[in-house]
Amino acid sequence: MSKKWGFYLLIGMFAGLWGCRPPAETGEITPAEIEAHIRFLADDLLEGRAVGSRGHELAVLYQENHFRGLGLEPAFGGGYRQSFFLKAALPDEKASVEVFSERGSFSLSNQEHFVINSAREDVPDGVEGELVYAGFLIQAPERDWDDLKEKDVKGKVLLVEINEPGNEAGGIFDGEDMTYYGRWTYKFEKASELGATGILIIHNTGGAAYGWEVVRSSATGESCFLPDVENRLFFQGWISGETADRIFSAAGFDRAEWARRAEERDFEPAALGVNVRVRQRPRFRTVETENVAALLRGRHKKHTGRTVILSAHFDHFGIDPALEGDQIYNGAVDNCAASAAMLSLARFYADHVDDLKVDLLFAAVTAEEQGLLGSNYLARHLPVPKENVLANLNFEMTNVWGETQDVYGIGAKQSDLDEICSEAARKCGYRYIPERNGNLGYFFRSDQLSFARVGIPSVWLHEGITSRGGDPNYIQRKHEEFRASRYHKVADEMDEDWDLSGTRQIARWAQAIISLLSERSDLPQFKSSSSFRR
C-alpha cells in the first residue's frame, strides 16, 4: 500500500467519526449535517465509488466508522460489513448473431442490431437454437395471465416484447403504470426458470422508457451477477425493433399482427421456423465487495420487537479514462445525497434511542448500479428475522433543490405503506400526491425492489412537484434538467447553489413514517393485487 493511499484511508476513518457529531443542541437534522456527508462521499478522492475500487473502500470505511462512532451495533456479528462475491462479465465486442430460415440467412451487427452477454462461464463459443416468439413472457396467475399455456420452451431461444400487455389507461395490468412483469429483469429471470437457451427482448422506446442508445451504452461495460442466483441462460440480450421486423419478415410473418396477438389472453407461444446462432466469448472475473449495516435497538419501555430497514446505495460508476477532461462519476445526487439522509437519520436516532419503540437497521448497500445486487444479497441474508420487519424505507436521489409542498411514495400503493406515508405526510404538513411516472417503472429500478421481492413492504420516498415558496415549478424543472443533462454522467457533482432542506424534508418524513410504524400492532401487508404479497 502506498503512503498516499494509506493517508487517504485514515481520512476515511476519521471523516466518518467526525460526521457523527450532532450539529446543534437539539440534535435535529440540518442541511449542514447532510452537506458534510455529501462533500466527503462525492469528492474526487473517492474516484466515483465503483464496486471493487479503492474509492469504494473509502466509502465503506467512512460509513462503517460513522456507525461505530455513534455506538450502533454491528449488524453482522462481529462487524459492520457484509462481504459477498460478484461475478463480472465483460461482453465480447466481436459477438455475432446469425439468423437462418428456409428463406435464407443473414447476420446481425453487434451494438447496431443486438446486444448480448452471458452469466455462464461455461458458455460455448457457439450456441444455436430455434426461435420461439413468447409474447410478453408473463405468467401472472393472480391476474389470470399466462403467455406459456403449458408449452415447453426448454432449449429454445425466446423472442419477447418489453413491458406488458395493455400498458395504457384502463389496461389489463396496472394501466399505464408498469408492474414488475414488464421489466427486462423479470423476463431474463423467467426465461432462465423455464430452461431456455437464450432470450432476446425486442426494444421499443415507449415500452422500455428509454431509447436504443441507452441499451447499447449500458451493454458495453461489465455486467455483474450474484453467483448464488442461478442463471441457466447461455445468452441474454436485446434486439432493436427494426431487427425484429426483419426476423419476422424472414419467417414469412407480419410482426405487427403477432404483437397484436400478444395483447390477448389466449396468446400462445409460436415457433417462427427460424434458428439463431450466437457466438461470443465474454471475459469473467470475480469481485469481492461489501454492504455496510448497523443495528440500533430501541430502548423505549413499549418497544415492539419489530424492525424498520432504512437503505441507501453508495456505489456509482467510478472512473472512465476514455473521457476527455473530467473522468470521475462523482454521483453527488445519485446517491450521495440519499446516503447523507440515511447517515443523518442514524445520528438522530442514536441521540434519541430512549424514545425509539422499534429497532432500526441502517443499510448502506452496494452494486445498485449493477442491478440492485447489494440489496438483493442483503434481503436474502438479513441479519434480523424477516418476520419481524415492518417495512423498508429506501432513500434514492433525494431532492437537493429545496422543499416541496408535496411528497409521494414510489411503490407505496403496493401495500399498506400508502396509507401510512399519507398520514405521515399530513403530520409533517406536506400534501401527499399519487405516484408520478408509474409507466417508467421506478419502483423496480432501485433497492426497495429487493426487499419487496422477499415479502417486505417497501417504498422509495420521493419529493413532490410543487416548490415551497417562489416559483412553484422550480424544483420540478431542476429535477428534469438533472435527468436530461447530469444523470449517470460525470456532471453529477455537488453545486454551491443546492438547497439541502429538500433532503432534510425527506428525512423528516421518514421520521414521521417510523413513528407511525412503531405504533402498529400488526405488520403492514401488500395489497391483494400486488405480486409481492407476504
N, C-alpha and C positions, 0 to 999 in steps of 0.2 A: 504493500500500500504506500502511495506517495505521501510525503509530508503534507502537501497541499490538500490531498483528499482526506487525510486524517483530520486536518483542521476543519474541513467542511463538515465532517461527521460530528465533531464537537459542537459546531454551530447548531446543527440539527438537534442535538441532545439538549443543549441549554436553551435554545429558542423554544422548544416545546415546554420546558419548565417555566420560562418567562411568560408564555402565553396563558398560564394557569391563573395568574393573579387577577382578582376581581377589579374592574375599572372604577368602581365607586363604592361608597359605604353601603349602599342598598344592595349591591350585588346584582342589580338589573343588567341585562344585556344592553350594550350600547354599540352604535356604529363603529366607534373607535376600536372596541374589542374585536369586532368582526374584521375590520380592516387590517389589524395586526396579523391575524391568521392568513388572510389572503395575500398580504405582501410577502410573507415568507413562502407559502406554498406555490405562488405564481412567479417567484423570482427566477431569473435565468440560471441561478445556481442549481436549481433542481432539474434543469435540462428537459423540461416537458414531462417528467414523471412516467416515462414509458415502462411497461412491465419488464422486469429483469434488468433495469438500468440502475446506475448509481444514484441518479436523481430520485428514482422510485424509492431506493433505500433511505435516502434522506427524508422523504415524506413519511415513510414508515417510522423512522426514529422520532421525528417531530411529534407525530400523533401518539406514539407509544409513550413518550416521556410526558406529554401533556396529561394523558390519563394517569400515569404513575404519580405525577406531581399533585394531582387532585386527590390522590388516595383511593382511586377506583380499583376495584378488584380485577385482576387479570381474568379474562373470560375463559382462557383455555388452560386451566390448571395452574401451571407454574409460570405462564407467560401471557402476553397480550397478542402474540402473533399466532395466526392460524396458517401454517405453511401447507402448500399443496403444489402439485406439478401441472403444468400445461404442456400440451403438445402443439408446437408451432409448425405450420405447413406453409412453405413458400411456393406459390403456384409456378408451373412451368411456362415460361414465356413462349416456348415453342409448341405448346399443346395444340392438338389438332382434333377436329371433328369432321368425319365424313358421313354423308347420308346416301343410302343405297335404296333403290326401289326398282321395280320392273321397268319403269320409265327412264331409268338412268341413274347416275350418281353425280354428286358434287361435293366440294369441300367448303367448309366454313372458315372464316378468318377470325383468329383469336382477337379479342377485345372489340372488334367491329361487329361481329355476329354473335359471339358467345363469350362467356367467362366460366371457367370451371376450376374446381380444386378437389382435394380428397383429404379425408382424415385418416385414411388407412395407409400405413407404411408398407403393407403387402400388396398395394395396388399394382396389377400387371402393367407392362408397358402399353399393351393394347387391350381394350375391353370392347366387346361388341354385344349388342342386344336389340331385341325387337322393340320398336317404339309403340307405346300404348298411350292414347290420349285419355287422361283420367279426370277431365273437367277441373274442378277446384280442389280435388283430392281431400274432401272433407268427410269425416264421419262424426256426426253430432247427434247421438240418439235423443238427447233432451230437446232437440229441435226437429226431430223426425227427418233427419237428412243423412243420406248415405250414398256417396258417389261410387262406392265399390260394388254394391249389390252382390256381395259374396264372391266376386270374381277374384281369382288368384293372379296376382301380378308379380309373384316371386320371380326374380331373374329378368324382369322386364326393365326397359328404360321408360320412365314415366314423363310425359309431356303434360304440364298442368298450367292452369291460369293462376295469376296472382290475385289476392283479395278473396272475395266470397260472393256468392250469388245474391242478387237483389241489393247491392250496395248503393242504395238510394233511398230517399224519403219513403217510408212505409214498406221498406224491403223485408225480405224473409228473415234475416238475422236481426241486427240491431239498426236497421235502416241505413242511414248514412254513416253511422259510427261503426268502425271496424271492430270485429271480435278477434280473439287470438287465432281462430280458424283461418283468418285472412292473411296472417303473417307468413313470410317466407320461412321462418324458423319452424313453424308448425308443419309446413309441407315437407321440409327436409326430414324432420323427425318422423312423420307419418310414413314417408317412403322407406326409411330405414326399418321402421317397425314392420312393414309389410314385406320386407325381404327383397326390395327392388335392387337391381344392379346399379341404377343411377337415376337422377332426376334432373330435368331441365324445366325451369319456370319461364313462362312466356311473359316478357316485360311489357307493360303499358304504363305510361306516366300517370294516368288517372288512378289506376288501381294500386300502383306502388307508392304513389305520393312523391315520387322523385323521378328524374329523367334517367336515360340510359347512361349519361356521363357519370352519374353517381354510382351506378352499378359497376361501371368499368373502372373508375378510380378506386373503388373500395376493394376491387379484386386484384390489384397489382401488388399489394403488400402481403405480409404473413397473415394467415388466419390461425386463430388459436382454438384449441379444443380441450375439453376435460377428458383425460384418458379413462376415467371410470364411468363415463357416459358412453354407452355403446353406440357406434355409428357403423352400420354394415354396408353403407353405400360405397361403391368403388369411385363414384364421382357425383358431384352435386354442383349445380350452376344455373345460369340463366341464358336465354337466347332473346334476341330482340324481336319485337312484334313483326317486323318485316321478314326476318328469318323464319318465323313460324308460318307466315303466309306462304313462303317458298316451299317449306316442307309439306304443308297440306296440299299445295298445288302438285308437288311431285308425286303425292299419293293419289291424286285424282279427286280430291275433296275440296269443298268450299269451307275455308276456315270460319268465316262469319256464321255459317249455318251451324257448325259444331259448337261455336261459342254460344250461340242462342240455345242449343240443346242443353248445354252445361248449366243453364239457368233454371232448368226444370227438375222437379223432384224425381222423375222417372229416368233421368240420365243414367246410362251405363257406360263403363269404360269400353273403348274401341281400339282394336289393333289397326294401325294405319297401313299395314303392308309395307312398312319402311323399317330398315335397320340403320342403326348408327354405330360407328366405330370411333372410339375415343382413345387417343394416345396422349399420355402425359407422364412426366417424371418429376413430381413435386419433391422438394427437399424438406426434410424434417429435422427438428431439434427439440430438445426438452428444456423447459424453462421452469425453475423453481421460483415461486412468488408467495405473497402472503397477504391476507387480510389482517386488520388490526381491530381488536374489540375489547371493550371493558364493561364490567357489570357494576351498576350502582344499586345496592339493595336498600329499598325504602325502610325507614325506621318509625313511621307513624304507628300509633297503637292500633289503628284499624287497617293495618297492612293486609292486602287481599291475597298475597301469594302469587299474583299474576305478573306478567312481564310485558312491557311495550318495547319494541325494537325500533331504534332510530338509526337510519342508514344514510350514507352519502359515499359516493365513489371518489377516489382521489387520483386515479390514473389518468393519463392522457396520451398523446401521440409522440412524445419525445422530440427528437431532432431529425430533420430531413436535410442531409448535406447536399442534396441536389438543388436546393433552393438558393437563389442569389440573395444576398443581404441577410435579413433575419431568417434563421433556420429553426428557431425553437417554438414549439407549440406550447405556450405557457398555460393555456386553458384556465384563464382567470375566472371567467364566468362558468365555464364547463371544466372543472366543477369545484374550483377553489372557494367560490362564494358560498356554495351549499355546504361544503366541508366546514367552512368557518361557522356557519349557523349551527351545525351539529356539535362542533367543539365548544362553542359558546354555551350551548344548552347543557353540555356535560359539566362545565364550570358552574353554571347557575344551579343545577340540581345538587351538585356536590356541596354547595353553600346552604341548600335548603333540604337536606336529606331527612331531617327530622319531620318534615311536613309531607314526605313522599309516601303514598299509600301503595305504590306498585314498585317493582324492580324495573330498571331501565338498562337495556343492552345497547350501548353505543357502538355501532359497527362501521368502521371505515373500510370499505370494500374496494378491491382492485379489479382490473380486467373488465370493467364495464364496457369500455370502448371496443373490446374484443368479442362482445356478445353476452354481457352480463355474467361472465364466468365466475368472478369472485363471489357475487351474491348467490349464484347458483350453488356453488360449493358450500357456502355458509348455511344456506337454507336447508340443505340436505344433511348438514353436520352441525346442527345447532348446539351451543354449549348450555342451553336451557331446555327444559321439557317443552316440546311443541304444544302439548295440550294445555299449557298454562299461558301461552302467548295470546294477548288480547289483539294486537294489531302491529303492523309495520307502518311507520311514518317515514317516507323517503324524501330526501332533500336533493333536488336536482336543478342546477342552473337558476338559483334563486335571484330574484329581482334586485338589480343594483342601481336603479334609476329613481328611487323614491317610493313613497307609499301610494297604494291604490285605495280607492273607496270600496273595492270588492275583491273577492278571492274565489277560487274554485278548486276542487279536488279531482285530479286526474285519476280515474278508476274508482272513485268513491262510490259511484252509483252501482258498482258490482256487489256492494254489501251494506250492512247497517252503518258503515262509516259515513255514508252520505248524510244521514240524519245527525250523526254526532258532529261531523265537520260543520254542518249548517248551524247547529246550536252553538258550537264554539265560536264561529264567526260572529254570530249575533252578540254573544257575550263580549267580544272584542270591539264591537261597533263597526264590523265590516259587513257589507252586503254579500250574501252567498249566491253565486250565479251558476247556471248549468255549465257543465264541462264544455269547453270550446274545442273545435277542430278534431272531433271524435273520428272523423274519416281518416285522419293521419295516424291513428293507432299509437298515440304516445304512451298509453298505459303499458304497451308491450315493448317499449323501447328504452326503459330504464329499470333500475334494480327492484322496484316494487313488484315487478312481474315474478321474480324468483320466489318471493315469499308467498305470493298468491298461488303459485303452482304447487306449493306444499300445503295449501289449505289455510293460510293466514291472511285475513283481510288486510289489504294494503292500499296505500294512497300516495300519490305524488302531490305535495302541497304546492299550489301554484298561485301566483298573483293574478288579479283581475285585469280589466282593460281600461278602467277609468281612473285617471290620476287624481290624487287628493291635492287640490289647490292648483291654481294656474291653468294651463292648457289641459283640458280633460283627456286629450288624446296623446299627450306627450310620451307616457311610458309605453303605450301600445306601439307608437311609432318607433321608439328606441328599440323595442323588442324585435320588431320587424326588420329594422336596419341591421341589428346584430345577426339575425338569422341569415340575411342576404349577403352580408359582407365580412362577417367575423367568425361565424360558427364553423368549428373544425378547421380554422385557419390560424396562421401564426399571428394574425391581428387580434386574437382573443387575449388581450393584455389589459392590465388594470389602467383605468383612466382617472385622472385627478378630479374630473367633474362628476364622478359617481356619487350617488346619494344612497348610502347603505342602510338608511331607515327602511328601505324596501325589504332587505334580507332580515332585518330585525323584526319587521312585521310578520314575516313567515314564522320566525322563531316564537313570537308571542302567540300566534295562532296555534302552533304546536303545543305550547304550554296549556292553552285552554282545552285542547283536544285530550291531552294526557289527564287533565283534571277530571274531565267527564268520564274518560275510560276508567279511572280509578274508583269511580262511584258505582260502576256496574257490578251486578251480582252474577251476570252471565257473560259468555263470550260473544262478541259480535259474530254474525253469520253472513255468509254470502246469500244474495237473492236467489230465488228458485231458478231464475233464468240464467244465472251465471254458470259457466263451465268450471269454476274454481270452488264449488261448494265443498265444505269440510267433509 
